Amino acid sequence: MWNEHELSKMVDGGIPFPMLSDSGGNLGRVYGCYDENAGVNIRGRFIIDPDGVIQGYEMLTPPVGRNFDESIRQIKAYQHVRASKGTEATPAEWQPGDPALKVGPNLVGKVWEVWKPKV
């Protein structure tokens, strides 16, 4: 309902992924984001891979909104790492098209040599 009445007016075409409604808090209890005292779910975003494994999550209290662009960036980063079959990692602030880090013993203690953060 929130997507249909609110989000679709803020994001052209709505969001390109499914959202769940959990009015009874059943899923919220499973994922640890249900506030029993208030009787509501805390705002949560979970990135779940095709194998059903939670790769990332974020929970925010209602006064603070989420960053849609950052959610999409993280999903693309997880997709990149998955496509590399774990041979690459994405550093902080990585964007699609940026170089990734080659995972291996040669990287340990030398990330600073290959990763140049955007300042």
N, CA, C and O atoms as CSV, one atom per row, in Angstrom:
chain,resi,resn,atom,element,x,y,z
A,1,MET,N,N,0.825,-1.181,0.000
A,1,MET,CA,C,0.000,0.000,0.000
A,1,MET,C,C,0.881,1.261,0.000
A,1,MET,O,O,0.582,2.221,-0.710
A,2,TRP,N,N,1.967,1.261,0.794
A,2,TRP,CA,C,2.861,2.417,0.847
A,2,TRP,C,C,3.494,2.660,-0.518
A,2,TRP,O,O,3.625,3.808,-0.942
A,3,ASN,N,N,3.887,1.593,-1.209
A,3,ASN,CA,C,4.478,1.739,-2.541
A,3,ASN,C,C,3.467,2.336,-3.516
A,3,ASN,O,O,3.807,3.225,-4.296
A,4,GLU,N,N,2.239,1.855,-3.476
A,4,GLU,CA,C,1.209,2.327,-4.403
A,4,GLU,C,C,0.805,3.782,-4.134
A,4,GLU,O,O,0.619,4.554,-5.074
A,5,HIS,N,N,0.672,4.153,-2.879
A,5,HIS,CA,C,0.135,5.472,-2.540
A,5,HIS,C,C,1.198,6.540,-2.282
A,5,HIS,O,O,0.903,7.730,-2.391
A,6,GLU,N,N,2.409,6.151,-1.949
A,6,GLU,CA,C,3.446,7.126,-1.611
A,6,GLU,C,C,4.672,6.999,-2.504
A,6,GLU,O,O,5.019,7.929,-3.233
A,7,LEU,N,N,5.326,5.843,-2.442
A,7,LEU,CA,C,6.607,5.681,-3.118
A,7,LEU,C,C,6.500,5.843,-4.627
A,7,LEU,O,O,7.409,6.391,-5.249
A,8,SER,N,N,5.422,5.383,-5.223
A,8,SER,CA,C,5.260,5.502,-6.672
A,8,SER,C,C,5.181,6.968,-7.116
A,8,SER,O,O,5.435,7.282,-8.279
A,9,LYS,N,N,4.833,7.852,-6.192
A,9,LYS,CA,C,4.798,9.285,-6.506
A,9,LYS,C,C,6.174,9.934,-6.313
A,9,LYS,O,O,6.421,11.025,-6.828
A,10,MET,N,N,7.067,9.267,-5.573
A,10,MET,CA,C,8.404,9.804,-5.315
A,10,MET,C,C,9.455,9.225,-6.249
A,10,MET,O,O,10.456,9.881,-6.535
A,11,VAL,N,N,9.240,7.994,-6.732
A,11,VAL,CA,C,10.185,7.309,-7.611
A,11,VAL,C,C,9.439,6.965,-8.894
A,11,VAL,O,O,8.467,6.211,-8.860
A,12,ASP,N,N,9.881,7.506,-10.021
A,12,ASP,CA,C,9.210,7.232,-11.298
A,12,ASP,C,C,9.044,5.738,-11.521
A,12,ASP,O,O,10.028,4.999,-11.549
A,13,GLY,N,N,7.823,5.297,-11.676
A,13,GLY,CA,C,7.545,3.888,-11.936
A,13,GLY,C,C,7.581,3.010,-10.703
A,13,GLY,O,O,7.439,1.793,-10.815
A,14,GLY,N,N,7.766,3.591,-9.533
A,14,GLY,CA,C,7.852,2.792,-8.313
A,14,GLY,C,C,9.202,2.112,-8.199
A,14,GLY,O,O,10.121,2.416,-8.960
A,15,ILE,N,N,9.324,1.214,-7.272
A,15,ILE,CA,C,10.602,0.535,-7.078
A,15,ILE,C,C,10.644,-0.750,-7.896
A,15,ILE,O,O,9.616,-1.402,-8.077
A,16,PRO,N,N,11.833,-1.121,-8.393
A,16,PRO,CA,C,11.929,-2.278,-9.297
A,16,PRO,C,C,12.140,-3.607,-8.585
A,16,PRO,O,O,12.724,-4.525,-9.163
A,17,PHE,N,N,11.682,-3.729,-7.355
A,17,PHE,CA,C,11.809,-4.984,-6.627
A,17,PHE,C,C,10.621,-5.119,-5.685
A,17,PHE,O,O,9.978,-4.122,-5.355
A,18,PRO,N,N,10.323,-6.339,-5.249
A,18,PRO,CA,C,9.151,-6.532,-4.392
A,18,PRO,C,C,9.379,-6.028,-2.969
A,18,PRO,O,O,10.484,-6.109,-2.432
A,19,MET,N,N,8.322,-5.513,-2.380
A,19,MET,CA,C,8.320,-5.129,-0.966
A,19,MET,C,C,7.293,-6.004,-0.270
A,19,MET,O,O,6.297,-6.406,-0.872
A,20,LEU,N,N,7.534,-6.294,0.978
A,20,LEU,CA,C,6.618,-7.130,1.744
A,20,LEU,C,C,5.889,-6.297,2.779
A,20,LEU,O,O,6.419,-5.307,3.283
A,21,SER,N,N,4.677,-6.704,3.089
A,21,SER,CA,C,3.927,-6.109,4.178
A,21,SER,C,C,3.840,-7.154,5.276
A,21,SER,O,O,3.588,-8.326,4.999
A,22,ASP,N,N,4.042,-6.746,6.505
A,22,ASP,CA,C,4.085,-7.682,7.625
A,22,ASP,C,C,3.315,-7.108,8.801
A,22,ASP,O,O,3.882,-6.869,9.867
A,23,SER,N,N,2.015,-6.886,8.604
A,23,SER,CA,C,1.215,-6.213,9.629
A,23,SER,C,C,1.171,-6.982,10.946
A,23,SER,O,O,1.010,-6.363,11.997
A,24,GLY,N,N,1.308,-8.286,10.930
A,24,GLY,CA,C,1.283,-9.074,12.169
A,24,GLY,C,C,2.643,-9.215,12.823
A,24,GLY,O,O,2.742,-9.717,13.943
A,25,GLY,N,N,3.698,-8.777,12.139
A,25,GLY,CA,C,5.041,-8.853,12.709
A,25,GLY,C,C,5.684,-10.223,12.648
A,25,GLY,O,O,6.724,-10.443,13.268
A,26,ASN,N,N,5.084,-11.157,11.908
A,26,ASN,CA,C,5.646,-12.512,11.854
A,26,ASN,C,C,7.036,-12.546,11.222
A,26,ASN,O,O,7.956,-13.145,11.778
A,27,LEU,N,N,7.189,-11.912,10.071
A,27,LEU,CA,C,8.509,-11.854,9.431
A,27,LEU,C,C,9.477,-11.004,10.244
A,27,LEU,O,O,10.652,-11.347,10.374
A,28,GLY,N,N,8.989,-9.909,10.785
A,28,GLY,CA,C,9.822,-9.037,11.602
A,28,GLY,C,C,10.441,-9.769,12.782
A,28,GLY,O,O,11.595,-9.521,13.131
A,29,ARG,N,N,9.693,-10.657,13.392
A,29,ARG,CA,C,10.229,-11.443,14.499
A,29,ARG,C,C,11.347,-12.363,14.007
A,29,ARG,O,O,12.381,-12.491,14.663
A,30,VAL,N,N,11.141,-12.996,12.863
A,30,VAL,CA,C,12.156,-13.895,12.300
A,30,VAL,C,C,13.447,-13.134,12.005
A,30,VAL,O,O,14.539,-13.630,12.283
A,31,TYR,N,N,13.325,-11.936,11.445
A,31,TYR,CA,C,14.496,-11.149,11.050
A,31,TYR,C,C,15.006,-10.219,12.165
A,31,TYR,O,O,15.975,-9.487,11.963
A,32,GLY,N,N,14.368,-10.247,13.314
A,32,GLY,CA,C,14.839,-9.460,14.451
A,32,GLY,C,C,14.577,-7.973,14.355
A,32,GLY,O,O,15.304,-7.173,14.945
A,33,CYS,N,N,13.537,-7.589,13.612
A,33,CYS,CA,C,13.260,-6.153,13.483
A,33,CYS,C,C,11.842,-5.796,13.940
A,33,CYS,O,O,11.299,-4.769,13.535
A,34,TYR,N,N,11.251,-6.633,14.773
A,34,TYR,CA,C,9.922,-6.340,15.298
A,34,TYR,C,C,10.057,-5.775,16.704
A,34,TYR,O,O,10.701,-6.381,17.561
A,35,ASP,N,N,9.460,-4.631,16.941
A,35,ASP,CA,C,9.465,-3.992,18.255
A,35,ASP,C,C,8.207,-4.449,18.994
A,35,ASP,O,O,7.111,-3.951,18.737
A,36,GLU,N,N,8.376,-5.402,19.915
A,36,GLU,CA,C,7.235,-5.978,20.641
A,36,GLU,C,C,6.486,-4.909,21.446
A,36,GLU,O,O,5.257,-4.925,21.506
A,37,ASN,N,N,7.223,-3.989,22.060
A,37,ASN,CA,C,6.578,-2.965,22.896
A,37,ASN,C,C,5.687,-2.038,22.074
A,37,ASN,O,O,4.584,-1.693,22.499
A,38,ALA,N,N,6.165,-1.637,20.900
A,38,ALA,CA,C,5.393,-0.725,20.047
A,38,ALA,C,C,4.417,-1.480,19.146
A,38,ALA,O,O,3.470,-0.890,18.627
A,39,GLY,N,N,4.642,-2.778,18.959
A,39,GLY,CA,C,3.770,-3.575,18.097
A,39,GLY,C,C,3.941,-3.287,16.616
A,39,GLY,O,O,3.005,-3.445,15.832
A,40,VAL,N,N,5.155,-2.857,16.231
A,40,VAL,CA,C,5.431,-2.541,14.828
A,40,VAL,C,C,6.826,-3.038,14.442
A,40,VAL,O,O,7.685,-3.277,15.291
A,41,ASN,N,N,7.016,-3.181,13.134
A,41,ASN,CA,C,8.342,-3.498,12.619
A,41,ASN,C,C,9.178,-2.229,12.550
A,41,ASN,O,O,8.667,-1.158,12.222
A,42,ILE,N,N,10.449,-2.349,12.854
A,42,ILE,CA,C,11.399,-1.269,12.633
A,42,ILE,C,C,11.723,-1.321,11.149
A,42,ILE,O,O,11.789,-2.406,10.570
A,43,ARG,N,N,11.924,-0.169,10.527
A,43,ARG,CA,C,12.231,-0.146,9.098
A,43,ARG,C,C,13.479,-0.970,8.822
A,43,ARG,O,O,14.544,-0.720,9.386
A,44,GLY,N,N,13.333,-1.942,7.959
A,44,GLY,CA,C,14.465,-2.801,7.644
A,44,GLY,C,C,14.603,-3.018,6.153
A,44,GLY,O,O,13.617,-3.053,5.416
A,45,ARG,N,N,15.848,-3.163,5.724
A,45,ARG,CA,C,16.155,-3.500,4.335
A,45,ARG,C,C,17.121,-4.655,4.385
A,45,ARG,O,O,18.172,-4.569,5.019
A,46,PHE,N,N,16.765,-5.744,3.713
A,46,PHE,CA,C,17.582,-6.942,3.707
A,46,PHE,C,C,17.940,-7.281,2.266
A,46,PHE,O,O,17.068,-7.345,1.400
A,47,ILE,N,N,19.218,-7.496,2.017
A,47,ILE,CA,C,19.667,-7.938,0.696
A,47,ILE,C,C,19.884,-9.438,0.805
A,47,ILE,O,O,20.776,-9.903,1.514
A,48,ILE,N,N,19.050,-10.188,0.088
A,48,ILE,CA,C,19.077,-11.644,0.159
A,48,ILE,C,C,19.496,-12.168,-1.209
A,48,ILE,O,O,18.885,-11.836,-2.225
A,49,ASP,N,N,20.544,-12.991,-1.229
A,49,ASP,CA,C,21.064,-13.479,-2.506
A,49,ASP,C,C,20.188,-14.592,-3.077
A,49,ASP,O,O,19.273,-15.060,-2.401
A,50,PRO,N,N,20.455,-15.023,-4.312
A,50,PRO,CA,C,19.628,-16.061,-4.936
A,50,PRO,C,C,19.612,-17.389,-4.176
A,50,PRO,O,O,18.727,-18.215,-4.401
A,51,ASP,N,N,20.585,-17.604,-3.276
A,51,ASP,CA,C,20.615,-18.823,-2.469
A,51,ASP,C,C,19.842,-18.673,-1.164
A,51,ASP,O,O,19.785,-19.602,-0.359
A,52,GLY,N,N,19.242,-17.492,-0.959
A,52,GLY,CA,C,18.464,-17.249,0.246
A,52,GLY,C,C,19.297,-16.797,1.437
A,52,GLY,O,O,18.803,-16.804,2.564
A,53,VAL,N,N,20.543,-16.405,1.217
A,53,VAL,CA,C,21.433,-15.978,2.288
A,53,VAL,C,C,21.398,-14.454,2.404
A,53,VAL,O,O,21.535,-13.745,1.407
A,54,ILE,N,N,21.214,-13.961,3.624
A,54,ILE,CA,C,21.241,-12.514,3.843
A,54,ILE,C,C,22.679,-12.043,3.684
A,54,ILE,O,O,23.569,-12.474,4.417
A,55,GLN,N,N,22.896,-11.156,2.722
A,55,GLN,CA,C,24.230,-10.612,2.468
A,55,GLN,C,C,24.419,-9.245,3.117
A,55,GLN,O,O,25.547,-8.855,3.418
A,56,GLY,N,N,23.336,-8.522,3.333
A,56,GLY,CA,C,23.421,-7.210,3.946
A,56,GLY,C,C,22.070,-6.822,4.508
A,56,GLY,O,O,21.028,-7.271,4.032
A,57,TYR,N,N,22.103,-5.984,5.524
A,57,TYR,CA,C,20.845,-5.476,6.067
A,57,TYR,C,C,21.091,-4.142,6.745
A,57,TYR,O,O,22.214,-3.801,7.114
A,58,GLU,N,N,20.018,-3.409,6.893
A,58,GLU,CA,C,20.063,-2.105,7.550
A,58,GLU,C,C,18.733,-1.901,8.253
A,58,GLU,O,O,17.675,-2.152,7.676
A,59,MET,N,N,18.786,-1.448,9.492
A,59,MET,CA,C,17.559,-1.129,10.217
A,59,MET,C,C,17.663,0.301,10.728
A,59,MET,O,O,18.656,0.684,11.345
A,60,LEU,N,N,16.628,1.080,10.462
A,60,LEU,CA,C,16.601,2.479,10.857
A,60,LEU,C,C,15.302,2.774,11.598
A,60,LEU,O,O,14.260,2.200,11.283
A,61,THR,N,N,15.362,3.654,12.565
A,61,THR,CA,C,14.142,4.082,13.240
A,61,THR,C,C,13.389,5.046,12.319
A,61,THR,O,O,14.003,5.661,11.447
A,62,PRO,N,N,12.089,5.188,12.493
A,62,PRO,CA,C,11.271,5.978,11.566
A,62,PRO,C,C,11.723,7.400,11.247
A,62,PRO,O,O,11.460,7.850,10.132
A,63,PRO,N,N,12.379,8.140,12.130
A,63,PRO,CA,C,12.714,9.511,11.748
A,63,PRO,C,C,13.768,9.625,10.651
A,63,PRO,O,O,13.922,10.693,10.059
A,64,VAL,N,N,14.496,8.542,10.371
A,64,VAL,CA,C,15.577,8.609,9.386
A,64,VAL,C,C,15.203,7.773,8.163
A,64,VAL,O,O,14.904,6.585,8.280
A,65,GLY,N,N,15.225,8.405,6.993
A,65,GLY,CA,C,14.890,7.714,5.753
A,65,GLY,C,C,16.075,6.961,5.181
A,65,GLY,O,O,17.227,7.229,5.522
A,66,ARG,N,N,15.776,6.022,4.314
A,66,ARG,CA,C,16.812,5.229,3.668
A,66,ARG,C,C,17.282,5.909,2.394
A,66,ARG,O,O,16.630,6.822,1.888
A,67,ASN,N,N,18.420,5.457,1.881
A,67,ASN,CA,C,18.985,6.011,0.661
A,67,ASN,C,C,18.820,4.977,-0.453
A,67,ASN,O,O,19.533,3.974,-0.491
A,68,PHE,N,N,17.886,5.229,-1.345
A,68,PHE,CA,C,17.577,4.287,-2.414
A,68,PHE,C,C,18.792,4.041,-3.307
A,68,PHE,O,O,19.066,2.900,-3.679
A,69,ASP,N,N,19.524,5.108,-3.655
A,69,ASP,CA,C,20.710,4.952,-4.509
A,69,ASP,C,C,21.750,4.052,-3.851
A,69,ASP,O,O,22.382,3.239,-4.526
A,70,GLU,N,N,21.932,4.192,-2.544
A,70,GLU,CA,C,22.902,3.351,-1.840
A,70,GLU,C,C,22.449,1.896,-1.821
A,70,GLU,O,O,23.277,0.992,-1.935
A,71,SER,N,N,21.161,1.659,-1.680
A,71,SER,CA,C,20.647,0.286,-1.720
A,71,SER,C,C,20.945,-0.353,-3.067
A,71,SER,O,O,21.402,-1.495,-3.125
A,72,ILE,N,N,20.693,0.369,-4.145
A,72,ILE,CA,C,20.959,-0.148,-5.488
A,72,ILE,C,C,22.461,-0.371,-5.689
A,72,ILE,O,O,22.865,-1.372,-6.282
A,73,ARG,N,N,23.291,0.558,-5.197
A,73,ARG,CA,C,24.747,0.403,-5.313
A,73,ARG,C,C,25.204,-0.874,-4.608
A,73,ARG,O,O,26.025,-1.621,-5.141
A,74,GLN,N,N,24.678,-1.119,-3.427
A,74,GLN,CA,C,25.063,-2.314,-2.683
A,74,GLN,C,C,24.606,-3.585,-3.400
A,74,GLN,O,O,25.353,-4.562,-3.464
A,75,ILE,N,N,23.399,-3.580,-3.931
A,75,ILE,CA,C,22.911,-4.756,-4.673
A,75,ILE,C,C,23.823,-5.029,-5.864
A,75,ILE,O,O,24.191,-6.177,-6.112
A,76,LYS,N,N,24.189,-3.982,-6.602
A,76,LYS,CA,C,25.085,-4.154,-7.755
A,76,LYS,C,C,26.464,-4.640,-7.316
A,76,LYS,O,O,27.089,-5.436,-8.016
A,77,ALA,N,N,26.941,-4.173,-6.170
A,77,ALA,CA,C,28.236,-4.633,-5.655
A,77,ALA,C,C,28.167,-6.124,-5.315
A,77,ALA,O,O,29.079,-6.877,-5.656
A,78,TYR,N,N,27.093,-6.553,-4.647
A,78,TYR,CA,C,26.939,-7.978,-4.335
A,78,TYR,C,C,26.833,-8.802,-5.620
A,78,TYR,O,O,27.389,-9.898,-5.697
A,79,GLN,N,N,26.133,-8.291,-6.617
A,79,GLN,CA,C,26.033,-8.994,-7.897
A,79,GLN,C,C,27.402,-9.115,-8.561
A,79,GLN,O,O,27.728,-10.153,-9.137
A,80,HIS,N,N,28.207,-8.046,-8.478
A,80,HIS,CA,C,29.549,-8.068,-9.064
A,80,HIS,C,C,30.416,-9.130,-8.378
A,80,HIS,O,O,31.083,-9.926,-9.039
A,81,VAL,N,N,30.393,-9.127,-7.063
A,81,VAL,CA,C,31.192,-10.101,-6.309
A,81,VAL,C,C,30.727,-11.521,-6.626
A,81,VAL,O,O,31.547,-12.423,-6.803
A,82,ARG,N,N,29.426,-11.713,-6.696
A,82,ARG,CA,C,28.892,-13.056,-7.003
A,82,ARG,C,C,29.307,-13.490,-8.403
A,82,ARG,O,O,29.675,-14.646,-8.611
A,83,ALA,N,N,29.250,-12.566,-9.366
A,83,ALA,CA,C,29.632,-12.892,-10.743
A,83,ALA,C,C,31.120,-13.245,-10.834
A,83,ALA,O,O,31.525,-14.026,-11.696
A,84,SER,N,N,31.930,-12.665,-9.943
A,84,SER,CA,C,33.373,-12.970,-9.956
A,84,SER,C,C,33.661,-14.284,-9.236
A,84,SER,O,O,34.811,-14.719,-9.174
A,85,LYS,N,N,32.631,-14.912,-8.698
A,85,LYS,CA,C,32.749,-16.147,-7.934
A,85,LYS,C,C,33.667,-15.973,-6.727
A,85,LYS,O,O,34.395,-16.888,-6.340
A,86,GLY,N,N,33.615,-14.768,-6.138
A,86,GLY,CA,C,34.366,-14.488,-4.927
A,86,GLY,C,C,35.824,-14.132,-5.142
A,86,GLY,O,O,36.581,-14.027,-4.177
A,87,THR,N,N,36.235,-13.944,-6.399
A,87,THR,CA,C,37.634,-13.591,-6.653
A,87,THR,C,C,37.872,-12.089,-6.557
A,87,THR,O,O,39.017,-11.636,-6.558
A,88,GLU,N,N,36.785,-11.314,-6.473
A,88,GLU,CA,C,36.899,-9.864,-6.363
A,88,GLU,C,C,36.060,-9.362,-5.195
A,88,GLU,O,O,35.067,-9.977,-4.809
A,89,ALA,N,N,36.481,-8.238,-4.648
A,89,ALA,CA,C,35.746,-7.554,-3.585
A,89,ALA,C,C,35.584,-6.097,-3.990
A,89,ALA,O,O,36.423,-5.546,-4.703
A,90,THR,N,N,34.520,-5.488,-3.540
A,90,THR,CA,C,34.297,-4.075,-3.866
A,90,THR,C,C,34.635,-3.230,-2.654
A,90,THR,O,O,34.078,-3.442,-1.577
A,91,PRO,N,N,35.544,-2.271,-2.813
A,91,PRO,CA,C,35.918,-1.419,-1.686
A,91,PRO,C,C,34.837,-0.391,-1.370
A,91,PRO,O,O,33.847,-0.274,-2.093
A,92,ALA,N,N,35.033,0.343,-0.297
A,92,ALA,CA,C,34.102,1.411,0.093
A,92,ALA,C,C,33.917,2.380,-1.071
A,92,ALA,O,O,34.863,2.692,-1.795
A,93,GLU,N,N,32.706,2.841,-1.234
A,93,GLU,CA,C,32.328,3.798,-2.280
A,93,GLU,C,C,32.434,3.244,-3.699
A,93,GLU,O,O,32.331,4.008,-4.658
A,94,TRP,N,N,32.636,1.941,-3.855
A,94,TRP,CA,C,32.700,1.326,-5.178
A,94,TRP,C,C,31.415,1.620,-5.937
A,94,TRP,O,O,30.323,1.586,-5.370
A,95,GLN,N,N,31.557,1.907,-7.217
A,95,GLN,CA,C,30.422,2.118,-8.117
A,95,GLN,C,C,30.566,1.165,-9.294
A,95,GLN,O,O,31.686,0.816,-9.666
A,96,PRO,N,N,29.451,0.734,-9.890
A,96,PRO,CA,C,29.549,-0.114,-11.073
A,96,PRO,C,C,30.463,0.520,-12.118
A,96,PRO,O,O,30.324,1.700,-12.439
A,97,GLY,N,N,31.386,-0.262,-12.640
A,97,GLY,CA,C,32.359,0.229,-13.611
A,97,GLY,C,C,33.694,0.564,-12.978
A,97,GLY,O,O,34.706,0.625,-13.676
A,98,ASP,N,N,33.723,0.785,-11.655
A,98,ASP,CA,C,34.983,1.024,-10.956
A,98,ASP,C,C,35.760,-0.281,-10.849
A,98,ASP,O,O,35.170,-1.361,-10.893
A,99,PRO,N,N,37.084,-0.190,-10.707
A,99,PRO,CA,C,37.849,-1.423,-10.501
A,99,PRO,C,C,37.514,-2.030,-9.140
A,99,PRO,O,O,37.208,-1.323,-8.180
A,100,ALA,N,N,37.580,-3.342,-9.087
A,100,ALA,CA,C,37.369,-4.059,-7.834
A,100,ALA,C,C,38.725,-4.566,-7.350
A,100,ALA,O,O,39.717,-4.505,-8.077
A,101,LEU,N,N,38.757,-5.056,-6.142
A,101,LEU,CA,C,39.990,-5.600,-5.569
A,101,LEU,C,C,40.062,-7.092,-5.861
A,101,LEU,O,O,39.064,-7.798,-5.722
A,102,LYS,N,N,41.216,-7.570,-6.258
A,102,LYS,CA,C,41.430,-9.002,-6.485
A,102,LYS,C,C,41.715,-9.645,-5.140
A,102,LYS,O,O,42.705,-9.317,-4.485
A,103,VAL,N,N,40.858,-10.549,-4.732
A,103,VAL,CA,C,40.984,-11.194,-3.434
A,103,VAL,C,C,42.124,-12.202,-3.469
A,103,VAL,O,O,42.276,-12.944,-4.439
A,104,GLY,N,N,42.919,-12.226,-2.411
A,104,GLY,CA,C,43.996,-13.201,-2.298
A,104,GLY,C,C,45.007,-12.785,-1.252
A,104,GLY,O,O,44.939,-11.674,-0.726
A,105,PRO,N,N,45.947,-13.668,-0.945
A,105,PRO,CA,C,46.934,-13.369,0.090
A,105,PRO,C,C,47.786,-12.142,-0.227
A,105,PRO,O,O,48.278,-11.485,0.690
A,106,ASN,N,N,47.966,-11.822,-1.506
A,106,ASN,CA,C,48.771,-10.655,-1.869
A,106,ASN,C,C,48.108,-9.343,-1.489
A,106,ASN,O,O,48.768,-8.305,-1.442
A,107,LEU,N,N,46.809,-9.377,-1.218
A,107,LEU,CA,C,46.076,-8.161,-0.870
A,107,LEU,C,C,46.175,-7.834,0.624
A,107,LEU,O,O,46.040,-6.677,1.022
A,108,VAL,N,N,46.410,-8.851,1.435
A,108,VAL,CA,C,46.432,-8.673,2.892
A,108,VAL,C,C,47.511,-7.662,3.287
A,108,VAL,O,O,48.686,-7.822,2.958
A,109,GLY,N,N,47.086,-6.633,3.993
A,109,GLY,CA,C,47.995,-5.593,4.447
A,109,GLY,C,C,48.423,-4.620,3.363
A,109,GLY,O,O,49.236,-3.730,3.612
A,110,LYS,N,N,47.876,-4.784,2.148
A,110,LYS,CA,C,48.277,-3.916,1.038
A,110,LYS,C,C,47.099,-3.274,0.317
A,110,LYS,O,O,47.249,-2.751,-0.787
A,111,VAL,N,N,45.934,-3.316,0.941
A,111,VAL,CA,C,44.755,-2.716,0.309
A,111,VAL,C,C,45.037,-1.257,-0.022
A,111,VAL,O,O,44.629,-0.771,-1.076
A,112,TRP,N,N,45.722,-0.565,0.856
A,112,TRP,CA,C,46.011,0.852,0.658
A,112,TRP,C,C,46.808,1.099,-0.613
A,112,TRP,O,O,46.739,2.189,-1.182
A,113,GLU,N,N,47.562,0.106,-1.067
A,113,GLU,CA,C,48.369,0.274,-2.282
A,113,GLU,C,C,47.527,0.253,-3.561
A,113,GLU,O,O,47.875,0.883,-4.559
A,114,VAL,N,N,46.407,-0.489,-3.509
A,114,VAL,CA,C,45.604,-0.658,-4.716
A,114,VAL,C,C,44.287,0.097,-4.687
A,114,VAL,O,O,43.690,0.355,-5.732
A,115,TRP,N,N,43.835,0.449,-3.501
A,115,TRP,CA,C,42.556,1.135,-3.375
A,115,TRP,C,C,42.789,2.607,-3.080
A,115,TRP,O,O,43.426,2.971,-2.091
A,116,LYS,N,N,42.270,3.421,-3.939
A,116,LYS,CA,C,42.388,4.875,-3.775
A,116,LYS,C,C,40.986,5.434,-3.583
A,116,LYS,O,O,40.246,5.593,-4.553
A,117,PRO,N,N,40.610,5.738,-2.328
A,117,PRO,CA,C,39.257,6.249,-2.095
A,117,PRO,C,C,39.055,7.605,-2.751
A,117,PRO,O,O,39.988,8.395,-2.901
A,118,LYS,N,N,37.813,7.849,-3.136
A,118,LYS,CA,C,37.456,9.148,-3.703
A,118,LYS,C,C,37.367,10.155,-2.563
A,118,LYS,O,O,36.673,9.921,-1.573
A,119,VAL,N,N,38.057,11.255,-2.703
A,119,VAL,CA,C,38.065,12.251,-1.612
A,119,VAL,C,C,37.290,13.471,-2.031
A,119,VAL,O,O,37.175,14.425,-1.261
